[in-house]
């Protein structure tokens, strides 16, 4: 039987780079729109949406690190340094 975690990692490695690029481009477009906002209330709401977008981007990057095994390598490197 196939390992479901390995299957998930493979799917994430395939899909996440494109997803990250789309989220980054959407964030960039949204952040540029802030210059057009005149009302403080609108700007505040827009800023909150941009922060949420950055949080989404951060989670996607963490998932990519997990899927690539980079997170495990970094943790094992820190453990070796502490020996």
C-alpha positions as CSV (number, residue, x, y, z in Angstrom):
1,X,0.0,0.0,0.0
2,X,1.2,3.5,-0.8
3,X,2.2,5.8,2.1
4,X,-0.5,8.5,2.2
5,X,1.9,11.0,3.8
6,X,4.4,10.4,0.9
7,X,1.6,10.9,-1.6
8,X,0.6,14.1,0.1
9,X,4.2,15.4,0.1
10,X,4.5,14.6,-3.6
11,X,1.2,16.4,-4.4
12,X,2.3,19.5,-2.4
13,X,5.7,19.6,-4.0
14,X,3.9,19.5,-7.4
15,X,1.3,22.1,-6.6
16,X,2.6,24.5,-4.0
17,X,5.2,26.5,-6.1
18,X,2.4,27.6,-8.5
19,X,0.0,28.3,-5.6
20,X,2.7,30.4,-3.8
21,X,3.3,32.4,-7.0
22,X,-0.4,33.1,-7.4
23,X,-0.8,34.2,-3.8
24,X,2.3,36.4,-4.0
25,X,1.0,38.1,-7.2
26,X,-2.5,38.6,-5.7
27,X,-0.9,40.1,-2.6
28,X,1.2,42.4,-4.7
29,X,-1.8,43.6,-6.6
30,X,-3.8,44.1,-3.4
31,X,-1.0,46.0,-1.7
32,X,-0.7,48.4,-4.7
33,X,-4.4,49.2,-4.4
34,X,-3.7,50.7,-1.0
35,X,-2.4,53.9,-2.7
36,X,-5.8,54.5,-4.2
37,X,-7.7,54.4,-0.9
38,X,-8.6,57.8,0.6
39,X,-10.6,56.9,3.7
40,X,-8.9,55.7,6.8
41,X,-11.6,53.1,7.4
42,X,-11.1,51.7,3.9
43,X,-7.3,51.7,4.3
44,X,-7.5,49.9,7.7
45,X,-9.7,47.2,6.2
46,X,-7.4,46.8,3.2
47,X,-4.4,46.6,5.5
48,X,-6.0,43.8,7.5
49,X,-6.8,41.9,4.3
50,X,-3.1,42.3,3.2
51,X,-1.9,41.0,6.6
52,X,-4.2,38.0,6.1
53,X,-2.8,37.4,2.6
54,X,0.8,37.5,4.1
55,X,-0.3,34.9,6.7
56,X,-1.7,32.7,3.9
57,X,1.6,33.0,2.0
58,X,3.6,32.2,5.1
59,X,1.6,29.0,5.7
60,X,2.0,27.9,2.1
61,X,5.8,28.4,2.4
62,X,5.8,26.3,5.7
63,X,3.9,23.6,3.9
64,X,6.4,23.6,1.1
65,X,9.3,23.3,3.5
66,X,7.6,20.4,5.2
67,X,6.9,18.7,1.9
68,X,10.4,19.1,0.8
69,X,11.9,17.8,4.1
70,X,13.7,21.1,4.6
71,X,12.1,21.6,8.0
72,X,13.4,18.2,9.2
73,X,16.9,19.0,7.9
74,X,16.9,22.3,9.7
75,X,15.8,20.7,12.9
76,X,18.3,17.9,12.7
77,X,21.1,20.4,12.0
78,X,20.1,22.4,15.1
79,X,20.1,19.2,17.1
80,X,23.6,18.3,15.9
81,X,24.9,21.8,16.8
82,X,23.6,21.3,20.4
83,X,25.5,18.0,20.9
